[in-house]
Amino acid sequence: MNRRIHLFLFTFLFLLVSPLWAEPVVIGGETVMRLPAEKAQNAQMRIDQKLEAAADPDGILAKKTPNGYGVFWGDTLVVEVDKALATENKSTPEGLAIVWAKRLFELVGPGMLQVSPRNLVMPLGEQAVLQLSGLADGPVYLEGGDGVISPTADGETVVVEANAVGSTYLVISRGKAKVKVPVRVKDWAGYPPGEVTIQVTGDPAPGDMVAEASLRAVAGSTRLNPGAYIKFPEEMPAIPSVPQGDKMRYAQPIEIVAGEDYFPVKTRVEVQVESVDLEFQEPNLLLVSNRPERVEDDGVLLEYTLTDNEPTRLMYSHLNQTLADRNLWVNLYNETNQPVKVWIGSTYAGPNRNEVHTGHMAAVRFLRQLGAEAGFVVEIPPRQRFVVAHHLMNRRDLLSGFVNLQIVGEGSVRAEVHSKLAPSTNNTVGAVRLGGPFNPFKIHPHGVFAQPYFEEWIDMTQDSPTTEVPFGKSPWLIDFETGLPNTGNFGVLYRYHFVLQNTSRSPVDFEMIFRPHSGPGAGTFLVDGDILEAPFKKQGVETSLGRFRVEAGSERTVDLVTLPEASSCYPAYVTMRPVR
């Protein structure tokens, strides 16, 4: 610091005592030195040449010459200080050359024109600001851009607007200085909507289902560039249940990431939730995707085009048999030229390696959602694909899911289940159709089945014998495309209505029991609107599902809904018996 102060004072005093007849050599309005006219002109010319060439200021120094000392800029002698010139400036040749060299370095160090930043990488449609500095003055001139950018000079700044994806150069000129700035404009990884509206059903519509519906609606309305994908935060906003007829708004965080060619997107999408009363129709078609259960190849596992008179249930259950991670998608593709509205009730469990637990939890979630008639409505644009579910399975992971589908109004959509090794994109162009051969000794159904439900009314009194009803028992539903059976009737709903009469004078209890019959199994039951679970038990081991009291001289109906679960053995039985 002391050396800097000393140099400043020395330079200041030097300029004061410089001969009045001398002409100044100037940089950016600042005097570097004073010299006789001819020497001043020559020195000015040499300095300007160096400035225009953007020469490195580190090359400025004082060196000995044959006639004294000189101020050099690289190999160029700016001015030579002989004894006479030094004397006129009340100094020595060496001392004067050092002062002038330091003064020159001090002024050209910042350069004639500095631009910050020196290159631009910016997203499409956005603006960037370049800051100008340096010794150059006067108006700013701009060249280049090639339509990729639109630059505008504004005082000491240049505002750059990105118009198109590409690479270009912006040339900024001021005085004798010129700077070339490389500019690259990259597209965004994707374009999410500013707002989406979803319609949900259920009384109330469960919060977790509303959250899932929101994610699917946001994802379905987002345009992605090639290779980009959506990341939702691990911790999602807590969504409350929505009573029927109510509305709700919330902001859904979303992130879109891609490779180096795109800018990532991180924003929030406003979600408008409307709970509506939509008449639920019992599916008359069942789609089952379970063969091959163990997926080793990329391809389409199931596809079917359903129409507006075909309310449909889809069941899928698959295991990743490959060593690498594998994607599995469940899509709805609108093949028509008109938008199609679809009501969707979707649940799943997994992926994980616990096959029994996965199959059981899938059934629990499905029946719980079925009991609430919970779902959401989406409008699929023409020739567009809506992702109902996307799963990433690690090696040996199993997943199982259910989807209820009902077209609202008119139209048709193609349901797709397909799988590819990760990383991969969600499309079926050129994909092979998988299916695998039918094996009567393995319960792995595949296909399209009509009328996927059984229903029966059972009358009982306090004197009735034990009544046993089956599920997952023949007669099997038959795939009307191949003629092959759905062995185990997986995905088929069984509805039993026990009409319990008590003609006695005292209250009577009836007990409901679950019993695996042909092997180990678990069970899930929707009983009078409540979920009852039977844990995985060995063949023949009973699990009580509860008791139901009927008062003297009265009657009550117990409604039971169940279905065969993936990874359990069937048939199995539900027993109702009076407790004596």
Secondary structure, DSSP 8 states (H G I E B T S, - for coil): -HHHHHHHHHHHHHHHHS-TT-EEEEETTEEEEEE-HHHHHHHHHHHHHHHHTT--GGGEEEEEETTEEEEEETTEEEEEE-HHHHHHTTS-HHHHHHHHHHHHHHHHTT-S-EEESSSEEEETT-EEEEEEESS--S-EEEEE-TTTEEEEEETTEEEEEE-SSEEEEEEEEETTEEEEEEEEEEEESEE--SEEEEEEESTTB-HHHHHHHHHHHHHHT-EE-TT-EEE--SS------B-TT-EEEEEEEEEEE--TTEE-EEEEEEEEEEE--------SEEEEE-SSSEE-S-EEEEEEEEETT--EEEEEEEEE-SSS-EEEEEEEE--SSS-EEEEEEEEEEEEES-HHHHHHHHHHHHHHHHHHT-EEEEEE-TT-EEEEEEEEE-TT-EEEEEEEEEEESS-EEEEEEEEEESS--S--TT--B------TTS---EEEEES-EEEEEEEEETT---EEEEES-SS--BBTTT--B-TT-TT-EEEEEEEEE--SSS-EEEEEEEEE-SS-EEEEEEETTEEEEEEEE-TT--EEEEEEEE-TT-EEEEEEEE---TTS-S-EEEEEEE--
